[in-house]
């Protein structure tokens, strides 16, 4: 007689993704059909012990409960995300300080430099979307806010677009550090994502809500 694979072998492989979790009901029906076929095709001279059936049922029940638990956790995560966005709604229209790409639209951008403690010279470097250096500008060796006007290497205003700023700290001719530089940008929108709430800044630049270090009124 053809050997029938125990249903428990199938049930022992839990399904953990969200898409698989939504099929728990159909999986349970499939399990019952397989169990019925197993009973109908068992060797009458060597029937499967009733204890094995109990083990199979218990195993699948555990898998089903795990799937259900995952669904509940995903639902809670979604609800927490909505709550988080509601709490951040007041950020819209405010200016966030963050180390992220800078959108230049012809107006000045307030940057917040943090040169190395031993530095006697600080240079703001601007790169375009292709990571090409388009401007280098000496700025005060200070942590005070600085207005970047967005001038290119020839002094002409840079085109409207997204740029990446960094700060080079020097001691004499020696480069000490190259670090990111924070700037202020207006928050246009708050969005939810699988990783948590994100803020959409001017120009469509997106950053995790947790990455902002300060807020101010425009």
C-alpha positions, 0 to 999 in steps of 0.5 A: 500500500502507498505510504502516506506522509503524516500530516504532522510533517506538513504542520511542523513548517510554520508560515510567518510572512503576512501574506502567508498568515492571511491564509490560515483558514484555508490552510486549516481546511487543507489540513483537515482534508489531508487528515481525512485522506490519511485516515482513509488510506492507512493500512488496516493491518497497521493503522496509525495510532490514535495518539499520533492523530492527537499529536498532529492536531496539537501541532497544527493547532500550535502553528495556527495560534502562532499565525494568529499571534503574528496577525495580532502583532501586525495589527498592533504595529499598524495602530501604533504607527497611526498613533505615532503619525498623529503625534507628529502631525504638529511637526508639519510646517515646522523646521527640522534640523537634520543631517540629510540631503539639502533641497536648494530652491534659490533661498538660503539654507541654515546649516549647523556646523560642528567643526573638530575641536582642534580645527583652525579652518572649516570648509563646507563642501557641496555635492550634486546628485551625482556625488560631484563636488560643485562648491567649496566654501570656507566658513567660520570655525564655529558651531553658530548657525551659518546661512549657506547661499548656495553659490557654486565654484564660480560664485554663480547660484547653483541650480535648483535641486538636491545637494549633499553637504559635508564639513571638512575640518583642518588644522593648518593644511592637515585634514582632521575630519570630514563629517556630515553637516545638519541643516534646517528644512521645512517639514511638509508631511508625515508618513508611515512606513514599515520602519516607523514614521518618516518626515517629508521635507521640502523638495521631497527629501525623506528622513526618519522621524527619530533622526531630527535633532531640533525643531524651530518655528519658521 
